[in-house]
């Protein structure tokens, strides 16, 4: 007799037992598994596409197609320029990976323009079909800054605009010394308290990062005290004395008002006339206390 050996009954796998234990139909599990697989596959394809820069290349291709259809940069319209070099603006505007209008990086152009000292702000826009519009807001020169044997044009906030030569000095106040450029606004505000002296001011030296020496066109120097309030009071007092006694233009070298209670006068190298001999001394001239209330 021949015995028939029955094959051993295989135990269900752990996954099968897990699926059987789930209180849902096998069809539902199959659908969920398929969805998971599809998600993984699609995600992998998308990741590979990003790695290969496919979206960017597709966007570039689409933009170039629009450019070939006639929507490309053919003109650059620049407004608001007075002192800034137009050639530099054109160079920035056309420095693009593609000149197709949709692909021009407007914010990138703006940020590059803002690196130029003359440009305080810039607005860049597309004007279809083929014009890039750039509106420039320029800084206004407020002073000439002398530092490290160089002359530089600066605005009211001290931003350097461009270097100037001694032979082409503009009719602007000269500020001298380290950090004097950032004090240009303070100097303007100071001189606003004595407007009659502004036309005859030749320059100003920022001393020790704390006070001003003012140089006038007639050759005299006025030494002001430290502190905004004290400097304003001293300048107002000097303007009053100059209006009453004509201090400027009479051969003096220096008016020292660092002491708020008096003004020391130093004569110039020329011999004083009889009319001014009593004032052309290095002895202090009493001015009286400088009232802080005058600064308001």
Steps between C-alpha positions, in 0.01 A plus 500: 500500500609850426451763766406843389684771691301815534699820474541686825253774539684837475428753768371837376759775497509772762378755241209275405406449863522881551275567201253238621489664841414842351122559519476609134458315176792366302395721207535811712844394617602434140387846393686666789816310417476603137452865599806488723712351225382759250577781747851373552559465126362846417700656784816334377442620145436855626817492711704384201344776287597762757851360519528529123359856513214400272246762628751780450592375155135472403437855628803631312388327183152647534642847567734476203207395283314815609813702424522354149138602452607864535483554878870563562689801635577736215481833683599623849316814608689678781352798687610702802871512415691824536848416630511120476677347200233361263741248353525322836120474523475356148771246582314381810165482319635287216715272715244219484513127437223557248354824362157341455259732683355231733848393609642841596578502874346835599597482867849383410544806275376727780737354759799542267407863436474574873870418536586825321550795736298744289188279505281534808220289354398341172179361353523244220203378295408339168325703235377250246581403240871591503593777748660481842408813701741618772419796724796629699485706821837672536667623815570871528857615573521696825871540573854413396678271743878529534660193652816296436616756243188447291199717421168319479154631424251384768127538556330628815529156664870473421466244220799528265390591147817553300850641530564855388819679405633811664463688171131410471379568853122560506353789696428289808623501860826314559493259794836377624605213720412137579123439510437863402295370205236344726471834683394688187134495606592629847706781345209602277266502798753704700536764228123529470513683837716773343378528139682833448833316540424215259597693181844587643582156643797347320541174687476319830734268687361228728742500794555193714162358400334746739491862373531734198751760383335723237714660228361813330578631153663810648762279666385487864435183697230468765559234768172370638447311827405137539136397511221593262325746731820680596615518137169645384501760779860601422431527127191715563699730730778531241248584227351773720845648573596486134180680400558771763881539479599343164744242634565323171728655241699718740827309508438269795637145491286318751196538722512249783158436659576165659446671834126577502551812715750688283655526156876518453612688189833428331622764251611410154855538363425843355539807719168614633374846414440763763128447476532132588816500712307485825316186379796328331645346813525152634327606817157354560197707408213456742185384330295421807349160574355323198140430590403144407151633436641662185525161341127461470 
